[in-house]
Amino acid sequence: MAVIHADRRTVNFKIVYCGTPIGGKTTNLQHIHACLDPKSRGELVSLSTTADRTLFFDFLAVEAPILNGYTAKFQLYTVPGQAVYNATYQLVLQQADGLVFVADSQMDRMRENVQAWDNFRNNLRLNGQSLDELPLVIQYNKRDLPNAAPVEYLEYLINQSTLRCQSFEASAARGHNVLTTLNAISHEVLGRFMAKMQQGQVPQSMAGRSSSAAAMAGV
């Protein structure tokens, strides 16, 4: 959930990238980090294993003006894709304001995509979290590879609930639609926060107008 620091006039938002092992979660954050102004980004911390590029999380703080003199501080995390790291997965998911699910478009990774999607939803459930309450954007990564499955098939496997979410074709290695994905989830997170403001669920001192998602993301 968003954390408001009135003394520092900042609002912290947490966005977590989940998905298939070696599907491109870390590559997304690496590209975002490289594109941002060094003055507005935090240190990118990466921990690797032989099975997945991220054991715990990558951390990236993106700061930009948001409301009435306050600054939005986006913290971007990834979670390990393997079920063996579920305890870490659930820990990183806690207090998330928005989610990005990164699927691997290669046809021979469809089983792993479905398993990762089921594991993702199960970890949310175990945390007492719900996709009915959390913004989610899906990214179909590695669309540049010759064995990429049709997007319609990926949508059928993953994005078939009654609450269909935004999805984007991407190539994280080439940077295609990486910032677009970030921009989309930033829009949704801020929109949800603004709705809570209108309902009186955040301090009135935060009243004001929002910046664009592009400005928030620093892109």
Helices and strands as residue ranges (DSSP letters): E 3-5, E 10-19, H 25-35, E 60-65, E 71-78, G 83-85, H 86-93, E 98-104, G 107-109, H 110-126, E 136-141, H 151-158, E 167-169, H 178-198, G 204-206, H 213-217
